[in-house]
Amino acid sequence: MNKPDAKSGNVADTAATPATLATPRSDWCILQMTGQRTLRLMRSLSIAGIDAWTPVAMERKRRPRSKKFRDAPVALLPGFVFVEVGYLPELLAIIHAPVSDHPPFSILQRDSRALTASDASLDPLREYETRMQDQWQAHLDAIRREAKQKRKKTAARAYVVGQRVKIESEAFSGLVGKIVEIRNNGDLALEFTGFINGTVVPSCDVSPMVTQPSGAGLCTGGEDNSSQSQKHGLQDERDRRASRHRNASKYLGD
């Protein structure tokens, strides 16, 4: 049995030709390379128009000499790439070319014929790839939920009970309500004029209002920046303090 030469990328022994290696097109031939070259080879062959595949997942890796992370694809079966067997002539041409744009690889073979895998035999690998991708998506969703929770808690600090805000989310977009409760998780409990009392929305899904709306729950007022909106929300408290100060001054003056 001829064995692949992993270093040179050539098939050991001679007499290997497209005719001797060819098998039905429904099969996949198996390429072997070093683990670090797996994804590079799959990409380069795909760019060259060759139907190449290997199961891939995503992984979060720490950047060198840094506390930051990056998301990068990883091969789930390092060292192996599957190519539709009809591309054997192109693969042999790449292997025997004096100069190649592709990482070195070899074709697994037995008795001078390409060792192949049926399309159905790759289904378990495809299912494994799908499961790993689903797990990665669930991981990303958890990260997004955590980030949104942090944004809600940060945004909630900019609001006070009694302040009017406009909802920006799709469900109640454009409605203006009054904050009746600021919850520990960053959600705001809102009430509207005449309807939808007690609606709870994330604080990062609203924007502050300056002018009181004229309609029943509809946005007719203008908007200003965050600092001016906070002043507006605290106006009642400042008015009460000013009133107490004037009364005290009056009595002291007498």
C-alpha positions as CSV (number, residue, x, y, z in Angstrom):
1,M,0.0,0.0,0.0
2,N,1.4,3.4,-0.9
3,K,1.7,5.8,2.0
4,P,1.6,9.7,1.8
5,D,4.7,11.7,2.4
6,A,3.5,14.4,4.9
7,K,6.7,16.4,4.6
8,S,6.8,16.8,0.8
9,G,3.1,16.6,0.2
10,N,3.7,14.0,-2.5
11,V,2.2,10.5,-2.7
12,A,4.9,7.9,-2.0
13,D,5.8,5.5,-4.9
14,T,4.7,6.1,-8.4
15,A,2.0,5.2,-10.9
16,A,-0.7,7.3,-9.1
17,T,-2.8,9.1,-11.8
18,P,-6.3,10.5,-11.9
19,A,-7.4,7.3,-13.6
20,T,-6.0,5.0,-11.0
21,L,-7.2,7.1,-8.1
22,A,-10.7,8.0,-9.3
23,T,-13.8,6.7,-7.5
24,P,-17.5,7.7,-7.8
25,R,-18.2,11.4,-7.5
26,S,-20.4,10.9,-4.5
27,D,-17.4,10.0,-2.4
28,W,-14.9,12.3,-0.7
29,C,-11.2,11.8,-0.8
30,I,-9.2,12.5,2.4
31,L,-6.3,14.9,2.5
32,Q,-3.8,14.8,5.3
33,M,-1.6,17.7,6.6
34,T,-0.3,19.1,9.8
35,G,-3.0,20.2,12.3
36,Q,-2.0,23.9,12.1
37,R,-2.4,23.9,8.3
38,T,-6.0,22.4,8.3
39,L,-8.0,25.6,8.0
40,R,-5.4,27.3,5.8
41,L,-5.6,24.4,3.3
42,M,-9.4,24.3,3.3
43,R,-9.5,28.1,2.6
44,S,-6.9,28.0,-0.1
45,L,-8.6,25.1,-1.9
46,S,-12.0,26.7,-1.6
47,I,-10.6,30.0,-3.1
48,A,-9.2,27.9,-6.0
49,G,-12.7,26.6,-6.7
50,I,-12.2,23.1,-5.1
51,D,-15.0,21.7,-3.0
52,A,-13.1,21.2,0.3
53,W,-14.6,20.8,3.8
54,T,-13.6,20.1,7.4
55,P,-15.7,20.5,10.5
56,V,-15.1,23.9,12.1
57,A,-16.2,25.6,15.3
58,M,-15.4,28.9,17.0
59,E,-13.3,29.4,20.1
60,R,-12.5,32.4,22.3
61,K,-8.7,32.8,22.7
62,R,-6.6,35.2,24.7
63,R,-4.6,37.6,22.6
64,P,-0.8,37.3,23.0
65,R,0.5,39.4,25.9
66,S,-2.9,40.9,26.5
67,K,-5.9,40.4,28.7
68,K,-8.2,40.8,25.7
69,F,-9.8,37.9,23.8
70,R,-10.6,37.2,20.2
71,D,-13.0,34.8,18.5
72,A,-11.3,32.5,16.0
73,P,-12.3,29.4,14.0
74,V,-10.7,26.1,15.0
75,A,-10.7,22.7,13.2
76,L,-12.6,20.0,15.0
77,L,-10.7,17.3,13.1
78,P,-7.2,18.9,12.8
79,G,-5.0,17.3,10.2
80,F,-7.8,16.2,7.8
81,V,-9.7,17.9,5.0
82,F,-12.3,16.2,2.8
83,V,-12.4,17.0,-1.0
84,E,-15.0,15.9,-3.4
85,V,-13.4,13.1,-5.4
86,G,-14.0,14.7,-8.7
87,Y,-11.3,17.2,-8.0
88,L,-8.5,14.5,-7.8
89,P,-6.9,15.8,-11.1
90,E,-6.6,19.3,-9.6
91,L,-5.2,17.9,-6.3
92,L,-2.6,15.8,-8.0
93,A,-1.6,18.9,-10.1
94,I,-1.2,20.9,-6.9
95,I,0.9,18.1,-5.2
96,H,3.3,17.8,-8.1
97,A,3.6,21.5,-9.0
98,P,7.1,22.9,-8.3
99,V,5.5,25.9,-6.7
100,S,2.2,26.0,-5.0
101,D,0.0,28.6,-3.3
102,H,-1.4,25.9,-1.0
103,P,0.0,24.4,2.2
104,P,1.6,21.0,1.8
105,F,-0.7,18.0,2.0
106,S,-1.0,14.4,0.9
107,I,-3.8,12.2,-0.4
108,L,-4.6,9.1,1.8
109,Q,-4.7,6.1,-0.5
110,R,-4.8,2.3,-0.4
111,D,-3.6,0.0,-3.2
112,S,-2.8,3.0,-5.4
113,R,-6.4,4.3,-5.1
114,A,-7.5,7.2,-3.1
115,L,-8.9,6.3,0.3
116,T,-12.4,7.7,0.3
117,A,-15.3,8.3,2.6
118,S,-18.9,8.2,1.4
119,D,-21.0,11.3,1.7
120,A,-23.3,9.6,4.3
121,S,-20.3,8.6,6.4
122,L,-19.6,12.3,7.0
123,D,-23.0,13.0,8.5
124,P,-21.8,12.3,12.1
125,L,-19.1,14.9,11.6
126,R,-21.6,17.4,10.2
127,E,-23.9,16.8,13.2
128,Y,-20.9,17.3,15.5
129,E,-20.1,20.6,13.8
130,T,-23.7,21.7,14.1
131,R,-23.8,20.9,17.8
132,M,-20.6,22.8,18.4
133,Q,-21.8,25.8,16.5
134,D,-25.1,25.7,18.4
135,Q,-23.1,25.7,21.7
136,W,-21.1,28.6,20.5
137,Q,-24.2,30.6,19.6
138,A,-25.6,29.9,23.0
139,H,-22.4,31.1,24.5
140,L,-22.6,34.3,22.4
141,D,-26.2,34.8,23.5
142,A,-25.2,34.5,27.2
143,I,-22.5,37.1,26.6
144,R,-24.9,39.5,25.0
145,R,-27.4,39.0,27.8
146,E,-24.8,39.8,30.4
147,A,-23.6,42.9,28.4
148,K,-27.2,44.1,28.1
149,Q,-27.7,43.6,31.8
150,K,-24.7,45.8,32.6
151,R,-25.9,48.4,30.1
152,K,-29.3,48.4,31.8
153,K,-27.9,49.0,35.3
154,T,-25.6,51.7,34.0
155,A,-28.4,53.5,32.0
156,A,-30.8,53.2,35.0
157,R,-28.6,55.5,37.0
158,A,-29.4,58.4,34.7
159,Y,-33.1,58.3,35.5
160,V,-35.3,59.2,38.5
161,V,-38.8,58.2,39.6
162,G,-41.3,60.6,38.0
163,Q,-39.2,61.4,35.0
164,R,-40.8,61.0,31.5
165,V,-39.1,58.9,28.9
166,K,-39.8,57.7,25.4
167,I,-39.6,54.1,24.5
168,E,-37.3,53.3,21.6
169,S,-37.8,49.5,21.4
170,E,-40.0,48.1,18.6
171,A,-42.9,46.9,20.8
172,F,-44.0,50.4,22.1
173,S,-41.8,52.6,19.9
174,G,-42.6,56.3,20.3
175,L,-44.8,56.0,23.4
176,V,-44.0,58.3,26.3
177,G,-44.4,57.2,29.9
178,K,-43.6,58.2,33.4
179,I,-41.1,56.2,35.5
180,V,-42.9,54.9,38.6
181,E,-40.2,52.4,39.7
182,I,-36.5,51.8,39.0
183,R,-35.7,48.2,39.6
184,N,-32.4,46.7,40.8
185,N,-31.8,44.8,37.5
186,G,-32.0,48.1,35.5
187,D,-35.6,47.8,34.3
188,L,-38.0,50.7,34.5
189,A,-41.6,50.4,35.4
190,L,-43.6,52.9,33.4
191,E,-47.1,54.2,33.4
192,F,-48.9,55.9,30.5
193,T,-51.7,58.3,30.4
194,G,-54.9,56.3,30.5
195,F,-53.6,52.9,29.4
196,I,-50.8,50.3,29.6
197,N,-50.1,51.0,33.2
198,G,-47.3,49.0,34.8
199,T,-45.3,48.3,31.6
200,V,-41.7,47.3,32.4
201,V,-38.9,48.0,29.9
202,P,-35.1,47.9,30.0
203,S,-33.6,51.3,30.8
204,C,-31.3,51.0,27.7
205,D,-34.5,50.9,25.5
206,V,-35.7,54.4,26.5
207,S,-34.6,57.9,25.9
208,P,-35.2,60.9,28.2
209,M,-37.9,63.5,27.5
210,V,-37.8,67.2,28.2
211,T,-41.1,68.6,27.2
212,Q,-44.3,67.1,28.5
213,P,-46.3,65.3,25.8
214,S,-49.7,66.7,24.8
215,G,-51.3,63.4,23.7
216,A,-52.3,60.3,25.6
217,G,-49.1,58.3,25.6
218,L,-47.9,59.6,22.3
219,C,-44.5,61.2,21.7
220,T,-45.0,65.0,21.0
221,G,-42.3,66.5,23.2
222,G,-38.7,67.2,22.3
223,E,-35.5,65.6,23.5
224,D,-32.4,67.0,25.0
225,N,-29.1,65.6,26.3
226,S,-28.8,63.4,29.3
227,S,-27.7,66.1,31.8
228,Q,-30.6,68.4,30.9
229,S,-33.1,65.5,31.2
230,Q,-31.8,64.7,34.7
231,K,-32.3,68.3,35.7
232,H,-35.9,68.1,34.4
233,G,-36.5,64.9,36.4
234,L,-35.3,66.5,39.6
235,Q,-37.2,69.8,39.1
236,D,-39.9,68.9,41.6
237,E,-37.4,68.1,44.3
238,R,-35.5,71.4,43.8
239,D,-38.8,73.3,43.9
240,R,-39.7,71.8,47.2
241,R,-36.2,72.6,48.6
242,A,-36.4,76.2,47.3
243,S,-39.8,76.6,48.9
244,R,-38.5,75.4,52.3
245,H,-35.5,77.7,52.0
246,R,-37.7,80.8,51.3
247,N,-40.0,80.0,54.3
248,A,-37.0,79.6,56.6
249,S,-35.5,82.8,55.4
250,K,-38.8,84.6,56.0
251,Y,-39.1,83.4,59.6
252,L,-35.4,84.2,60.3
253,G,-35.9,87.6,58.9
254,D,-38.9,88.3,61.1
